[in-house]
Amino acid sequence: MPNDSITYQNSGYFSKLIVDYLDQKAELKTLYNRFPTLENFKLQIEEKSKNFAIENREILAKVLTNQYNRFETSEATTANIELLKNSKTFTITTGHQLNLFTGPLYFLYKIASAIKLCKELKSKYPSHNFVPIYWMATEDHDFDEINYFNFKDKKFRWNRESNGPVGRLSTEGLDLVYDAFSKEIGIGRNANYLLDLFKKSYLEHQNLANATRFLANELFKNEGLVIVDGDSKELKKLFVPYIKKELVEQISFQKVNETLPKLKDYNIQVNPREINLFYIQNELRERIIFDKGNYKINNTLLSFSESEILTELNKNPENFSPNVILRPLYQEIILPNLCYIGGGGEIAYWLELKSNFEANNVTFPMLLVRNSMLLVTEKQASKLDKLGLSWNDIFMYQKQLSDKKTKEFSAFTIDFSKQKAILKEQFKTLLEIASQTDKSFIGAVKAQEAKQLKGLENLEKRLLKAERKNHASKLDRIFEIQNELFPNKSLQERNQNLTSFVSEVDDFESFVTKIITELLPLEQKFSITIL
């Protein structure tokens, strides 16, 4: 089976909101700026050019140079940092948590999507420069979401306490994870590469932010990836006017709540707080709550008057951290960004935010659903061929696939649609007779029709169940291969880690290159790649 793709809409793994966004439904068009097409980037470039201060570029480049100071930086990344000073340079950004050893595969796909889109844009607009950005979510505090990775059927977890920003966490204790992983990974060049990468990332860096920067830099060092840590005093200084506005006027709460009714037909991804900021100090990260004229730090005794908290803001802007509602605004203020690449959940909350950007006079970026990919070994592809399975088949939910294949395997047709149609015609005639004789019989005729149709449906289900048993061995082989590709009946990219392919790839440098090559960001299809 050759490499292929399936549309996100047909994959069955995307929400109604994302499907409608991809279909560019009219009712959603006021919630985004421009839909991501190569042609639309021209207008996005023009708009961002007029609405991004040149002095912000200088500050950004200086901060990034300092953040990379103790890291071995490729020529491509060094050049891209320097290019950010240029008014003709723009960024394509994705963000992700600091998952241990990259976490799920889609960490790689998000960054690869940004890299590939920059290449496509450079080809289309050669007089401009495009820099791929990985925004590290260093200020998140959801440690339980990031403290593990899966290798085949085993979970390797970093057991420790954490309350504050995860980027500041000491890497103490990760030597135990390394020891456990080294006993399971096996031997060989790829195994040695992964162990060395883990060791250099986590055992030779003092905090999780630096460890993750090293890791991502190593994986994408040849592609000019620039990694941003927003936990920076100098970058936060650029955000001070907007933090002040949030504290005093609570604009984001008003604007997002005005938008939510437009999403009433969908599940709401996030709801705004009255103040969408955290206060952080060392290992503390707690919400700022406005209560009876004072600004209180949740779960502490800390409290500020308005003048006191504004003084604190001006003196120590690094102590203020945006939540999920305000983080996108912060990002777009410090980056000359054109497009944000995110998963379905991320795009869902970005679609709540455009009115808040407008209220703050900040250009709203284009929103691109990140690439998804299913990695299939040659052996697995051969099995699929022998079992007569198409890519559309393998994406089906198991019950749906079971019914489809059972009907195909059966020597006779397991479909009573014709019988149901005949029955309905017969009862149509009976209803006409009943209406002309005694109308009190109409209810009885309808009840009998429903009963007999239900009887046919039950017979069809029983026949399907019996045939399923007759073809159980074939179906089990189908489920076996589907479970390999969709572990835990979920997407591979959400469960498996790059380490799962230690025996399947020639080397991990070419593995990353293959991912970038295969992805087509603007086509927005689920790629299926044979390794």
C-alpha positions in Angstrom: 0.0 0.0 0.0 1.5 3.4 -1.0 1.6 6.5 1.2 -1.9 8.1 1.2 -4.1 10.5 3.1 -7.6 10.9 4.4 -9.5 14.1 5.0 -9.8 15.3 8.6 -13.6 15.4 8.0 -13.7 11.7 7.0 -11.3 10.5 9.7 -14.0 10.5 12.4 -11.5 12.0 15.0 -12.3 15.7 14.8 -15.1 17.6 16.6 -18.0 19.2 14.8 -16.5 22.6 15.4 -13.3 21.7 13.7 -15.0 20.0 10.8 -17.2 23.1 10.3 -14.1 25.4 10.5 -12.4 23.3 7.9 -15.5 23.4 5.7 -15.5 27.2 6.2 -19.1 27.3 7.4 -20.5 30.9 7.1 -21.6 31.0 10.8 -17.9 30.8 11.9 -16.3 33.3 9.6 -16.6 36.2 12.0 -14.5 34.2 14.5 -11.2 34.2 12.5 -9.2 36.6 10.4 -8.4 34.7 7.3 -8.6 31.0 6.4 -5.1 29.6 5.9 -4.3 29.4 2.1 -1.1 30.4 0.4 -2.8 33.3 -1.3 -4.3 34.6 2.0 -0.9 34.9 3.5 -0.2 38.0 1.3 -2.9 40.0 3.1 -1.8 38.6 6.5 1.8 39.8 5.9 0.6 43.2 4.9 -1.6 43.6 8.0 1.0 42.3 10.4 3.7 44.5 8.8 1.6 47.6 9.8 0.9 46.4 13.3 4.2 45.2 14.7 6.8 47.5 16.2 10.3 47.2 15.0 11.6 47.8 18.5 9.8 44.5 19.6 11.9 42.7 17.0 15.2 43.9 18.5 14.0 42.9 22.0 12.9 39.5 20.8 16.2 38.8 19.0 18.2 39.9 22.1 16.1 37.7 24.5 16.4 34.7 22.2 20.2 35.2 21.8 20.4 35.1 25.6 18.1 32.1 25.9 20.3 30.2 23.5 23.5 31.4 25.1 24.5 28.1 26.7 23.3 25.9 23.9 25.0 24.7 20.7 23.0 26.4 18.1 22.9 25.5 14.4 23.8 28.0 11.7 20.2 27.9 10.5 18.7 28.7 13.9 21.3 31.5 14.6 20.6 33.0 11.2 16.8 32.9 11.9 17.2 34.6 15.2 19.2 37.4 13.5 16.6 37.6 10.7 13.8 38.3 13.3 15.3 41.9 13.4 14.3 42.3 9.8 10.9 43.9 9.0 10.4 41.4 6.2 10.7 38.4 8.5 7.6 36.7 10.0 7.0 33.7 12.1 4.9 30.6 12.0 4.2 29.4 15.5 3.2 26.3 17.3 3.1 25.7 21.0 3.2 22.7 23.2 3.6 21.6 26.8 7.0 20.4 28.0 6.1 16.7 27.8 8.8 14.3 29.0 10.9 13.1 26.1 8.5 14.8 23.6 5.5 12.9 24.9 3.0 11.9 22.2 4.0 11.8 18.5 2.0 14.9 17.6 4.6 17.0 19.4 6.8 16.2 16.4 4.0 16.8 13.9 3.2 20.3 15.2 6.8 21.5 14.9 7.2 19.7 11.6 4.1 21.4 10.3 5.5 24.9 11.2 8.8 24.0 9.5 7.2 22.8 6.3 4.8 25.7 6.1 7.8 28.1 6.3 9.4 26.4 3.4 6.2 26.6 1.3 5.8 30.3 2.2 9.4 31.1 1.3 8.8 29.5 -2.1 5.6 31.6 -2.7 7.0 34.8 -1.2 10.7 34.8 -1.8 11.3 38.4 -0.8 10.2 37.6 2.8 11.6 35.4 5.4 9.7 32.8 7.5 10.9 31.4 10.8 9.3 28.3 12.5 8.7 28.9 16.2 8.1 26.4 19.0 6.6 28.2 21.9 7.4 26.2 25.1 4.6 26.2 27.6 7.0 26.8 30.4 4.5 28.5 32.7 1.9 25.8 32.7 1.4 24.0 36.0 -0.4 20.8 34.8 2.5 18.5 35.7 0.4 15.3 35.6 -0.2 15.9 31.9 3.4 16.0 30.9 5.4 13.8 33.4 5.4 10.6 31.4 6.0 9.0 28.0 4.9 5.7 26.5 7.4 3.2 25.1 5.4 0.4 23.4 3.2 -0.9 26.2 5.0 0.6 29.1 4.6 4.0 30.7 7.7 5.8 32.1 6.6 8.3 34.7 8.6 11.0 36.5 7.3 10.8 40.1 7.6 14.0 42.0 5.6 16.9 43.4 5.0 20.1 41.3 2.9 23.2 41.9 4.4 26.1 40.1 5.5 26.7 36.5 6.8 23.4 35.0 9.6 25.1 33.1 11.3 26.0 36.4 11.2 22.4 37.7 14.5 20.9 38.7 15.3 17.8 36.6 16.1 15.9 39.8 14.8 12.4 39.8 14.9 11.9 36.0 18.0 9.6 36.5 15.5 7.0 37.8 13.4 7.3 34.6 16.6 7.0 32.5 17.7 3.8 34.4 14.2 2.2 33.9 14.1 3.2 30.2 17.6 1.9 29.6 16.5 -1.6 30.8 13.7 -1.7 28.2 14.9 0.0 25.1 17.2 -2.8 23.9 20.4 -2.5 22.0 21.6 -1.1 18.7 22.5 2.3 17.2 19.0 3.8 17.5 18.6 2.6 21.1 22.0 4.2 21.9 21.0 7.4 20.2 17.8 7.6 22.2 19.5 6.9 25.5 22.2 9.5 24.8 19.5 12.0 23.8 17.6 11.5 27.0 20.8 11.7 29.1 22.0 14.9 27.5 18.6 16.5 27.6 17.5 15.7 31.2 20.6 14.6 33.1 22.8 17.4 31.9 20.3 20.3 32.3 19.1 21.7 35.6 15.5 22.6 34.7 12.7 21.2 32.5 12.7 24.3 30.2 16.4 24.0 29.3 16.1 20.2 29.0 13.2 20.6 26.5 15.0 23.3 24.6 18.0 21.0 24.2 15.8 18.1 23.1 13.8 20.0 20.5 16.9 21.8 19.3 18.6 18.4 18.7 15.7 16.9 16.9 15.2 19.9 14.6 18.6 21.5 14.6 19.0 21.4 10.8 15.7 23.1 10.2 16.3 26.5 11.7 13.7 26.0 14.5 13.6 28.8 17.0 12.4 27.9 20.5 10.8 30.6 22.7 10.5 30.6 26.5 7.8 33.2 27.4 8.9 33.1 31.0 11.1 36.2 30.5 11.2 39.6 32.3 12.2 41.4 29.1 9.4 39.8 27.0 6.9 40.4 29.8 7.8 44.1 29.8 6.3 44.3 26.3 3.1 42.8 27.7 2.8 45.2 30.7 0.2 47.6 29.1 -2.1 44.7 28.3 -1.7 43.1 31.7 -2.6 46.5 33.2 -5.7 46.7 31.0 -6.7 43.1 32.1 -6.3 44.0 35.8 -8.2 47.3 35.7 -10.7 46.8 32.9 -11.1 43.0 32.6 -11.6 43.4 28.8 -10.9 39.7 27.9 -13.8 38.5 30.2 -16.2 40.9 28.5 -15.1 40.2 24.9 -14.9 36.4 25.1 -18.3 36.2 26.8 -19.7 38.3 23.9 -18.3 35.7 21.5 -19.4 32.5 23.3 -23.1 32.8 22.1 -21.8 32.5 18.5 -20.5 29.0 19.5 -23.7 27.9 21.2 -24.1 24.9 18.8 -20.7 23.5 19.9 -18.9 22.4 23.0 -17.2 25.4 24.6 -13.5 24.7 25.0 -12.7 27.3 27.7 -14.6 29.8 29.7 -12.9 33.2 30.7 -12.2 34.2 34.2 -12.8 37.8 35.4 -9.0 38.1 35.5 -7.2 35.8 33.2 -3.8 36.0 34.9 -1.8 34.0 37.3 0.7 35.3 39.9 4.0 33.4 39.9 6.9 33.3 42.3 9.4 30.5 42.4 7.2 27.4 42.6 4.0 29.4 43.1 1.5 29.8 40.3 -2.0 30.9 41.5 -4.9 32.8 40.0 -5.3 36.5 40.6 -8.8 37.2 42.0 -10.5 40.6 42.2 -12.4 40.7 45.5 -13.9 43.7 47.2 -11.5 46.2 45.6 -8.4 44.1 46.2 -6.4 41.7 44.1 -6.0 38.4 46.0 -3.7 35.6 45.1 -5.7 32.4 45.3 -4.8 29.9 48.1 -2.4 32.4 49.7 -2.5 35.3 52.1 -1.1 37.7 49.4 -3.4 40.6 48.6 -2.8 43.9 46.7 -4.6 47.1 46.3 -4.9 48.5 42.7 -2.0 50.8 43.1 0.1 48.1 44.8 -0.5 45.5 42.1 0.3 48.0 39.4 3.5 48.9 41.2 4.3 45.2 41.4 3.6 44.8 37.7 5.9 47.6 36.7 8.7 46.4 39.0 8.3 42.6 38.4 6.4 41.9 35.2 7.8 38.4 35.2 5.6 37.6 38.2 2.5 37.8 36.0 1.5 34.9 33.8 -1.3 34.8 31.2 -3.7 31.9 31.3 -5.1 30.1 28.2 -7.3 33.1 27.3 -4.5 35.7 27.4 -1.4 33.6 26.4 -2.3 33.9 22.7 -2.4 37.7 23.0 1.0 37.7 24.7 2.5 35.5 22.0 1.2 37.7 19.2 2.5 40.9 20.9 6.1 39.6 21.1 6.2 37.7 17.8 5.8 39.0 14.2 3.5 36.0 13.7 1.3 35.2 10.8 -0.2 31.8 11.7 -0.7 29.6 14.8 -0.7 25.9 14.2 -2.6 23.9 16.8 -4.6 20.8 17.5 -8.4 20.7 17.4 -8.7 21.7 21.0 -6.3 24.6 20.6 -8.1 25.9 17.5 -11.4 25.6 19.4 -10.3 28.1 22.1 -8.5 30.4 19.6 -11.9 30.8 17.9 -13.2 32.4 21.1 -10.5 35.1 21.1 -10.7 37.4 18.0 -12.8 40.1 19.6 -10.3 40.4 22.5 -7.5 40.9 19.9 -9.5 43.6 18.2 -10.2 45.3 21.5 -6.4 45.4 22.1 -5.6 46.4 18.5 -3.5 43.3 17.9 -3.6 41.4 14.6 -5.3 38.1 14.9 -3.2 35.3 13.3 -4.4 32.8 10.8 -5.4 29.5 12.5 -4.2 26.2 11.0 -5.2 22.8 12.2 -1.9 20.9 12.7 -1.0 18.0 10.5 -1.9 14.5 11.7 -0.1 11.4 10.6 -0.4 7.6 10.9 2.9 5.8 10.7 2.7 2.3 9.3 5.5 -0.2 8.9 5.9 -2.1 5.7 4.9 -5.3 7.6 1.7 -3.7 8.8 0.9 -2.3 5.3 1.4 -5.9 3.9 -1.1 -7.2 6.4 -3.6 -4.6 5.5 -3.3 -5.5 1.9 -3.8 -9.3 2.6 -6.8 -8.6 4.7 -8.3 -6.4 2.0 -8.5 -3.3 4.2 -8.5 0.2 2.8 -7.3 3.2 4.7 -10.9 4.3 5.1 -11.6 0.9 6.7 -8.8 1.2 9.2 -10.0 4.6 10.4 -13.5 3.2 11.2 -14.7 2.6 14.8 -14.4 -1.1 15.5 -18.1 -1.8 15.7 -18.7 -0.1 12.3 -15.7 -1.9 10.8 -16.9 -5.2 12.2 -20.4 -4.8 10.6 -19.0 -3.7 7.3 -16.5 -6.6 7.0 -19.0 -9.2 8.3 -21.4 -8.2 5.5 -18.6 -8.4 2.9 -17.5 -11.9 4.1 -21.1 -13.3 4.2 -22.2 -15.6 1.4 -25.6 -13.8 1.5 -26.9 -10.3 1.9 -27.4 -9.1 5.4 -29.6 -6.2 4.6 -33.3 -6.2 5.1 -33.9 -2.8 3.4 -35.9 -4.3 0.6 -38.1 -6.3 3.0 -38.6 -3.2 5.1 -39.6 -1.2 2.0 -42.1 -3.9 1.0 -43.6 -4.0 4.6 -44.0 -0.2 4.6 -45.8 -0.3 1.3 -48.2 -3.0 2.6 -48.9 -0.9 5.7 -49.4 2.2 3.6 -52.3 0.4 1.9 -53.7 -0.8 5.3 -53.6 2.8 6.6 -55.6 4.0 3.5 -58.2 1.3 4.2 -58.3 2.1 7.9 -58.8 5.9 7.2 -61.7 5.1 4.9 -63.5 2.6 7.3 -62.8 3.2 11.0 -60.2 5.9 11.9 -59.8 4.4 15.3 -57.9 1.5 13.6 -55.2 3.9 12.4 -53.3 3.8 15.7 -53.5 0.0 15.8 -52.2 -0.2 12.2 -49.3 2.1 13.0 -48.4 0.2 16.1 -48.4 -3.1 14.2 -46.2 -1.6 11.5 -43.7 -0.4 14.1 -43.7 -3.8 15.8 -43.1 -5.7 12.5 -40.3 -3.3 11.4 -38.7 -3.7 14.8 -39.0 -7.5 14.4 -37.1 -7.3 11.0 -34.4 -5.1 12.6 -33.9 -7.6 15.4 -33.7 -10.5 12.9 -31.1 -8.5 10.9 -29.1 -7.9 14.0 -29.3 -11.6 15.1 -28.2 -12.7 11.6 -25.3 -10.2 11.6 -24.3 -11.5 15.1 -24.4 -15.1 13.9 -22.3 -14.3 10.8 -19.8 -12.4 13.0 -19.2 -15.6 14.9 -18.8 -17.6 11.7 -16.1 -15.1 10.5 -14.5 -14.5 14.0 -11.0 -15.6 13.0 -10.9 -13.2 10.0 -12.3 -10.3 12.1 -9.8 -11.0 14.9 -6.9 -10.6 12.5 -8.5 -7.3 11.3 -8.9 -6.0 14.9 -5.4 -7.1 15.7 -3.8 -4.8 13.0 -6.3 -2.0 13.8 -5.4 -2.1 17.5 -1.7 -1.9 16.5 -2.3 1.3 14.5 -4.9 2.7 16.9 -3.7 1.7 20.4 -6.4 1.9 23.0 -8.9 2.6 20.2 -7.4 6.1 19.9 -5.1 7.9 17.5 -1.6 6.6 17.3 -0.2 10.1 17.6 -1.9 10.6 21.0 -0.5 7.4 22.5 2.8 6.5 21.1 6.2 8.2 21.5 9.0 8.4 18.9 10.8 5.7 20.9 8.2 3.2 19.8 9.9 3.2 16.3 13.4 2.4 17.6 13.4 -0.8 15.5 11.4 0.5 12.6 13.6 3.4 11.3 17.1 3.6 9.9 18.0 6.5 12.1 16.1 9.3 13.9 17.5 12.2 11.8 16.1 10.7 8.6 12.9 9.8 10.5 12.4 13.5 11.4 13.2 14.5 7.8 10.7 12.1 6.5 8.0 13.5 8.7 8.7 17.0 7.5 8.8 15.9 3.9 5.5 14.0 4.0 3.5 16.6 5.8 1.4 19.1 3.7 0.2 21.7 6.2 -2.2 23.6 4.0 -3.9 20.6 2.5 -5.2 19.7 6.0 -5.3 16.0 5.5 -4.5 13.1 7.7 -1.3 11.7 6.2 -0.6 8.0 6.1 3.1 7.2 5.8 4.8 3.9 5.2 8.1 3.7 7.1 
